[in-house]
Amino acid sequence: MSDSETMPDHGTKAEDLVEKICRTVSLADFTVRNPKFSKESGLEKEAADILVPFGNTLLVFQVKSRKGRPSDNPNHIKRAEKRVSEGIDQLKTIKRALAENRLPTLLNAAGIEIPLNPREVSEVIGIVVLDLPDEASLPPKERTHIFNGFEKRHGIPAHIIRAEDLLALSSEIDTLPDLIRYLRLRELILSRKNLSPLLNELDFLAVYKTQPEIMDKAKREELDMLLIDEGLWEHYQKENQEEIKHRSQLNANSRLIDRIIEWIHKSIGFDPAGTGVPSDNGVKSYARLALELSSLNRLQRRMVGDKLLEKLRKADRTGQGYSVVRVSDDFGVLVLASNIKERRERAKWLEILSCVAYCDLELRKLVGIATEPFSEKYRSYDFFLIDKPFESKIAAALREKARELFGPKQPKSLTEYKGYD
């Protein structure tokens, strides 16, 4: 079958699948389908199949679909390889578009036009996804596999992943910070070419999830050769069923943060006076808040989600509940659940609590979130973002106030499969 015979609607279905995966990992706010730009000639060109802009990192997806099976055509694998190579070559399009500043804005999956400053993009990561739908009915060992799927071309790292493997990967790595961390380590290790000669994606993922000490040694180049046995992924899923199920239960509250992130765009145009939100309270504010909260990985979202649910229920009993979660050394998230009906009054209280917590913990950045108690039928959110230091006298006064408002600190840590230590 020639490339011209590849069914166009099938390519669309493959893109639909990858977009769904991206929206699972990056949410609608950072998923951009088929962005286009105008060339100097005036002709319109597609920059990528899917873009995921995230701070100074830009993920670029090229999706390639190939009909047929190895048993149907002896050239099936070669033609699949050709499609992958085309996808890698197409990654250079985004470099050209960025260099010429031809993508000043992007329309995300939430329907919001967000700005893209090419000068702020310091890292471009390519992901070429190969979809082979006709092989889905074949036993796994008879399907076309991608081994050691990484190549650097046009100055862009290109991760080559089957669509079905990307889908499985998204069940284990489902936030942008976690995915970017995985891809960076994957590039570092695969580019050294001291791996098993026939290493597939999911066996690598199984080691990544279950043996982080091995990954750390490989990262530090303490291993002459990294040999990963075939079948580790199947073993991981079979032998860790209960742990994986328990992890899903532990992660349930973290989904509250996902939903809050996807809610933020609804605040565009709303101006609760006195909250400290930039005066335009428009797209730039939305994009900044979405970025900051999306920078939380799955474990950090679990920490915040657990505390939020606790305070939502407390607010049902006492009228309000609040707490601050230090998610890293310099970043905190404050959650407030309150029965205050006046939004401006609630937003002002959120500002006060956020400033006190920010100074008390000596943070570089803090995001505050306010909402109604657990049992409220209708729900709204107010936000407060602070990332600038206070004058020393004011900071000292706020730290003194912290003892009254927050009480003693209760440091906690948690692990992916077992919860809090």
C-alpha positions as CSV (number, residue, x, y, z in Angstrom):
1,M,0.0,0.0,0.0
2,S,1.5,3.4,-0.9
3,D,1.3,6.4,1.4
4,S,-1.4,7.9,-0.9
5,E,-3.5,4.8,-0.1
6,T,-3.4,5.4,3.6
7,M,-7.0,6.2,4.6
8,P,-7.2,9.9,5.7
9,D,-10.1,9.3,8.1
10,H,-7.9,6.7,9.8
11,G,-5.2,9.3,10.5
12,T,-7.9,11.5,12.0
13,K,-9.0,8.6,14.3
14,A,-5.4,8.2,15.4
15,E,-5.1,11.9,16.2
16,D,-8.4,11.7,18.1
17,L,-6.8,9.0,20.3
18,V,-3.7,10.9,20.9
19,E,-5.6,14.1,21.7
20,K,-7.7,12.1,24.2
21,I,-4.4,10.8,25.8
22,C,-3.0,14.4,25.9
23,R,-6.2,15.7,27.6
24,T,-5.8,13.0,30.2
25,V,-2.3,14.0,30.9
26,S,-2.2,17.7,30.2
27,L,-5.9,18.6,30.5
28,A,-7.7,20.8,28.0
29,D,-5.8,24.0,29.0
30,F,-2.5,22.7,27.4
31,T,-3.8,20.6,24.5
32,V,-3.8,22.3,21.1
33,R,-5.0,20.3,18.0
34,N,-3.7,21.0,14.5
35,P,-2.2,24.5,15.1
36,K,-1.7,26.3,11.8
37,F,0.4,29.3,10.8
38,S,0.8,31.4,7.6
39,K,4.1,31.2,5.7
40,E,5.6,34.2,4.0
41,S,3.9,33.2,0.8
42,G,0.6,33.4,2.6
43,L,0.0,29.7,2.4
44,E,-1.3,28.1,5.6
45,K,0.7,25.2,7.1
46,E,0.1,22.9,10.0
47,A,2.8,23.2,12.7
48,A,2.1,19.8,14.3
49,D,-0.7,17.4,14.9
50,I,-0.9,18.3,18.6
51,L,1.1,20.8,20.6
52,V,1.3,20.9,24.4
53,P,2.8,24.2,25.6
54,F,3.9,24.1,29.2
55,G,5.9,27.0,30.5
56,N,9.3,26.9,28.8
57,T,8.7,23.3,27.5
58,L,6.8,22.5,24.3
59,L,5.7,19.0,23.5
60,V,5.2,18.4,19.8
61,F,3.2,15.4,18.7
62,Q,3.3,14.0,15.2
63,V,0.8,11.1,14.7
64,K,1.4,8.6,11.9
65,S,-1.1,5.8,11.0
66,R,-0.4,2.8,8.9
67,K,-3.0,0.2,7.7
68,G,-2.2,-3.4,7.2
69,R,-0.4,-6.2,9.1
70,P,3.0,-7.9,8.7
71,S,1.4,-11.0,7.4
72,D,-0.4,-9.1,4.7
73,N,2.6,-7.3,3.2
74,P,6.3,-8.1,3.5
75,N,7.0,-4.4,3.2
76,H,4.7,-3.5,6.1
77,I,7.4,-2.8,8.6
78,K,9.6,-0.9,6.2
79,R,6.6,1.3,5.3
80,A,5.8,1.9,8.9
81,E,9.4,2.9,9.5
82,K,9.1,5.3,6.6
83,R,6.0,6.9,8.2
84,V,7.9,7.3,11.5
85,S,10.8,8.9,9.7
86,E,8.4,11.4,8.0
87,G,7.0,12.2,11.4
88,I,10.5,13.0,12.8
89,D,11.3,15.2,9.8
90,Q,8.1,17.1,10.3
91,L,9.2,18.2,13.7
92,K,11.4,20.8,12.1
93,T,8.3,22.7,11.1
94,I,7.7,23.8,14.7
95,K,11.3,25.1,15.0
96,R,10.8,27.2,11.9
97,A,7.4,28.5,13.1
98,L,8.9,29.5,16.5
99,A,12.0,31.1,14.9
100,E,9.8,33.3,12.8
101,N,7.3,33.9,15.5
102,R,4.4,32.7,13.4
103,L,2.5,31.2,16.3
104,P,1.8,34.1,18.7
105,T,-1.4,32.5,20.0
106,L,-2.8,29.0,20.2
107,L,-6.4,27.8,20.6
108,N,-6.5,25.2,23.3
109,A,-9.0,22.5,23.8
110,A,-10.9,24.6,26.3
111,G,-11.6,27.0,23.5
112,I,-9.3,29.7,24.8
113,E,-6.8,31.6,22.7
114,I,-3.5,31.5,24.8
115,P,-0.3,33.5,24.0
116,L,2.9,31.7,23.0
117,N,6.1,33.6,23.3
118,P,8.8,31.8,21.3
119,R,11.5,33.4,23.4
120,E,10.3,31.7,26.5
121,V,10.4,28.2,24.8
122,S,13.8,26.8,25.8
123,E,12.9,23.1,25.4
124,V,11.2,21.3,22.5
125,I,10.4,17.6,22.9
126,G,9.1,15.6,19.9
127,I,6.9,12.6,20.2
128,V,6.2,10.6,17.1
129,V,3.2,8.3,17.7
130,L,2.8,5.3,15.4
131,D,-0.8,3.9,15.2
132,L,-1.2,0.4,13.6
133,P,-4.9,-0.3,14.1
134,D,-5.1,-3.4,12.0
135,E,-2.7,-5.1,14.3
136,A,-5.0,-4.7,17.4
137,S,-6.6,-8.1,16.8
138,L,-3.2,-9.9,16.7
139,P,-1.5,-11.5,19.7
140,P,1.0,-9.0,21.3
141,K,4.0,-11.0,20.1
142,E,2.9,-10.8,16.5
143,R,2.4,-7.1,16.4
144,T,5.0,-4.6,15.1
145,H,7.1,-3.3,18.0
146,I,9.4,-0.3,18.4
147,F,12.7,-1.0,20.2
148,N,14.8,1.7,21.7
149,G,12.5,4.3,20.1
150,F,14.5,7.5,20.3
151,E,16.4,9.6,17.8
152,K,17.7,13.2,17.7
153,R,17.1,14.9,14.4
154,H,17.0,18.6,13.4
155,G,18.2,19.4,17.0
156,I,15.0,18.0,18.4
157,P,14.8,14.9,20.6
158,A,12.2,12.5,19.0
159,H,10.6,9.9,21.2
160,I,9.0,7.2,19.0
161,I,6.1,5.4,20.7
162,R,3.3,3.1,19.5
163,A,-0.2,4.5,20.1
164,E,-1.2,1.5,22.3
165,D,2.0,2.0,24.4
166,L,1.3,5.7,24.8
167,L,-2.2,4.8,26.0
168,A,-0.8,2.4,28.6
169,L,1.9,4.9,29.6
170,S,-0.8,7.5,30.3
171,S,-2.4,5.2,32.9
172,E,0.8,5.3,34.9
173,I,2.1,8.8,34.1
174,D,-0.9,11.2,34.0
175,T,0.3,14.7,34.7
176,L,2.5,17.0,32.6
177,P,5.3,17.3,35.1
178,D,5.5,13.5,35.5
179,L,5.4,13.0,31.7
180,I,8.2,15.6,31.1
181,R,10.3,14.1,33.8
182,Y,9.8,10.6,32.2
183,L,10.7,11.8,28.7
184,R,13.8,13.7,29.9
185,L,15.1,10.5,31.7
186,R,14.1,8.4,28.7
187,E,16.1,10.6,26.4
188,L,19.1,10.7,28.7
189,I,19.2,6.9,29.0
190,L,18.2,5.9,25.4
191,S,20.6,8.3,23.8
192,R,23.6,6.6,25.4
193,K,22.8,3.4,23.6
194,N,24.0,1.1,26.4
195,L,20.6,-0.5,26.8
196,S,19.2,-3.9,26.0
197,P,19.3,-4.2,22.2
198,L,15.6,-5.0,22.0
199,L,14.1,-2.8,24.7
200,N,10.4,-2.0,24.3
201,E,8.6,0.9,25.8
202,L,6.5,-0.8,28.5
203,D,9.2,-2.9,29.9
204,F,11.3,0.3,30.3
205,L,8.3,1.9,32.0
206,A,7.9,-1.0,34.4
207,V,11.5,-0.6,35.6
208,Y,11.0,3.2,35.8
209,K,8.0,2.6,38.1
210,T,9.3,-0.2,40.2
211,Q,13.1,0.2,40.4
212,P,13.9,3.9,40.6
213,E,17.3,3.1,42.1
214,I,18.2,1.4,38.8
215,M,17.0,4.4,36.8
216,D,19.1,6.7,39.1
217,K,22.2,4.7,38.5
218,A,21.6,4.7,34.8
219,K,21.1,8.5,34.9
220,R,24.4,8.9,36.8
221,E,26.2,6.7,34.2
222,E,27.0,4.2,36.9
223,L,26.0,1.2,34.7
224,D,28.1,0.0,31.8
225,M,25.0,-1.7,30.4
226,L,21.3,-1.6,31.3
227,L,19.7,-4.9,30.5
228,I,15.9,-5.0,30.9
229,D,14.2,-8.4,30.6
230,E,11.3,-8.9,28.2
231,G,7.9,-9.2,29.9
232,L,8.5,-7.0,32.9
233,W,5.4,-4.9,32.1
234,E,3.1,-7.9,32.1
235,H,4.8,-9.1,35.4
236,Y,4.3,-5.6,36.9
237,Q,0.6,-5.5,36.1
238,K,0.0,-9.1,37.3
239,E,2.0,-9.1,40.5
240,N,1.0,-5.6,41.6
241,Q,-2.7,-5.6,40.9
242,E,-3.6,-4.8,44.5
243,E,-1.0,-2.1,44.8
244,I,-2.1,-0.5,41.6
245,K,-5.8,-0.6,42.7
246,H,-4.8,0.9,46.0
247,R,-2.9,3.6,44.3
248,S,-5.9,4.5,42.2
249,Q,-8.0,4.8,45.4
250,L,-5.3,7.0,47.0
251,N,-5.2,9.2,44.0
252,A,-9.0,9.8,44.0
253,N,-8.8,13.2,45.8
254,S,-6.0,14.4,43.5
255,R,-8.6,14.5,40.7
256,L,-10.2,17.4,42.6
257,I,-7.2,19.5,41.6
258,D,-7.5,18.3,38.0
259,R,-11.1,19.5,38.0
260,I,-10.2,22.9,39.5
261,I,-7.5,23.4,36.9
262,E,-10.0,22.8,34.1
263,W,-12.5,25.2,35.8
264,I,-10.0,28.1,35.9
265,H,-10.9,29.3,32.4
266,K,-14.4,30.1,33.6
267,S,-13.0,32.8,35.8
268,I,-11.9,34.8,32.8
269,G,-13.6,38.3,33.0
270,F,-14.6,37.9,36.6
271,D,-12.9,40.5,38.9
272,P,-13.4,39.9,42.7
273,A,-12.0,43.2,43.9
274,G,-9.1,43.2,46.2
275,T,-7.9,39.6,45.5
276,G,-4.5,40.7,44.1
277,V,-5.2,39.0,40.8
278,P,-3.8,41.1,37.9
279,S,-6.2,43.8,37.0
280,D,-7.1,42.4,33.6
281,N,-8.1,39.1,35.2
282,G,-8.2,37.8,31.7
283,V,-6.4,35.2,29.6
284,K,-2.9,36.0,31.0
285,S,-4.1,35.5,34.6
286,Y,-5.9,32.3,33.6
287,A,-2.9,30.9,31.8
288,R,-0.6,31.7,34.7
289,L,-2.9,30.1,37.3
290,A,-3.4,27.0,35.1
291,L,0.3,26.7,34.6
292,E,1.2,27.0,38.3
293,L,-1.4,24.4,39.5
294,S,-0.6,22.1,36.6
295,S,3.0,22.2,37.7
296,L,1.9,19.9,40.6
297,N,2.7,16.3,39.9
298,R,0.3,13.5,40.8
299,L,1.6,13.0,44.3
300,Q,1.5,16.7,45.0
301,R,-2.0,17.0,43.7
302,R,-2.9,14.1,46.1
303,M,-1.5,16.0,49.0
304,V,-3.5,19.2,48.2
305,G,-6.6,17.2,47.2
306,D,-6.6,15.3,50.5
307,K,-6.3,18.5,52.5
308,L,-9.0,20.2,50.4
309,L,-11.5,17.5,51.0
310,E,-10.7,17.5,54.8
311,K,-11.4,21.3,54.9
312,L,-14.5,21.1,52.7
313,R,-16.0,18.7,55.3
314,K,-14.8,20.8,58.2
315,A,-16.6,23.8,56.7
316,D,-19.8,21.9,56.8
317,R,-19.4,21.5,60.6
318,T,-17.9,24.8,61.6
319,G,-18.4,27.2,58.7
320,Q,-14.9,27.2,57.5
321,G,-11.7,25.2,57.2
322,Y,-8.3,26.2,55.8
323,S,-4.8,24.9,55.6
324,V,-1.6,25.3,53.6
325,V,0.3,22.5,51.9
326,R,4.0,22.9,51.2
327,V,4.3,20.9,48.0
328,S,8.0,21.6,47.6
329,D,10.7,23.6,49.3
330,D,9.6,26.9,47.8
331,F,6.0,26.4,46.6
332,G,2.8,26.2,48.6
333,V,-0.9,25.8,48.0
334,L,-3.5,27.2,50.5
335,V,-7.0,25.8,50.5
336,L,-10.0,27.5,52.0
337,A,-13.5,26.2,52.3
338,S,-15.9,28.8,53.7
339,N,-19.6,29.5,54.0
340,I,-19.0,33.2,53.4
341,K,-21.7,34.2,50.8
342,E,-20.1,37.4,49.6
343,R,-17.4,36.5,47.1
344,R,-15.4,39.7,47.6
345,E,-15.3,39.1,51.3
346,R,-14.2,35.5,50.8
347,A,-11.6,36.5,48.3
348,K,-10.2,39.1,50.8
349,W,-10.0,36.4,53.5
350,L,-8.2,34.2,51.0
351,E,-5.7,36.9,50.3
352,I,-5.0,37.4,54.0
353,L,-4.5,33.7,54.7
354,S,-2.3,33.3,51.6
355,C,0.0,36.2,52.6
356,V,0.4,34.9,56.1
357,A,1.2,31.4,55.0
358,Y,3.6,32.7,52.2
359,C,5.7,34.7,54.7
360,D,5.5,32.1,57.5
361,L,6.8,29.3,55.3
362,E,9.3,31.6,53.5
363,L,8.1,30.5,50.1
364,R,8.9,31.7,46.6
365,K,5.4,31.1,45.3
366,L,2.0,30.3,46.7
367,V,-1.4,29.7,45.1
368,G,-4.6,30.1,47.2
369,I,-7.9,28.4,46.4
370,A,-11.2,29.2,48.0
371,T,-14.5,27.5,47.5
372,E,-17.8,26.6,49.3
373,P,-18.2,23.8,52.0
374,F,-18.6,20.2,50.9
375,S,-22.4,20.1,51.0
376,E,-23.1,23.2,48.9
377,K,-25.2,22.6,45.8
378,Y,-23.5,25.2,43.7
379,R,-19.7,25.7,43.6
380,S,-17.4,28.6,42.7
381,Y,-13.7,29.2,43.1
382,D,-11.6,32.2,43.9
383,F,-7.8,32.2,43.4
384,F,-4.9,34.2,44.8
385,L,-1.3,34.0,43.4
386,I,1.7,35.5,45.1
387,D,5.3,35.3,44.1
388,K,6.9,38.6,45.3
389,P,8.6,39.1,48.7
390,F,7.2,41.5,51.4
391,E,9.1,44.2,53.2
392,S,10.9,42.7,56.2
393,K,8.7,44.4,58.8
394,I,5.5,43.4,57.1
395,A,6.7,39.8,56.6
396,A,7.7,39.6,60.3
397,A,4.2,40.8,61.4
398,L,2.6,38.3,59.1
399,R,4.8,35.4,60.5
400,E,3.7,36.4,64.0
401,K,0.1,36.1,62.9
402,A,0.7,32.6,61.5
403,R,0.9,31.1,65.0
404,E,-2.7,32.3,65.7
405,L,-4.1,31.3,62.4
406,F,-2.4,28.0,61.5
407,G,-1.0,26.6,64.7
408,P,1.9,24.2,64.8
409,K,3.3,22.8,61.5
410,Q,2.6,19.1,60.7
411,P,5.2,17.9,58.1
412,K,4.1,14.9,56.2
413,S,5.4,12.9,53.3
414,L,3.8,10.3,51.1
415,T,4.6,7.6,48.6
416,E,2.9,6.6,45.4
417,Y,1.6,3.2,46.5
418,K,1.4,3.4,50.3
419,G,0.2,6.9,51.1
420,Y,1.5,9.0,54.0
421,D,4.5,7.9,56.1
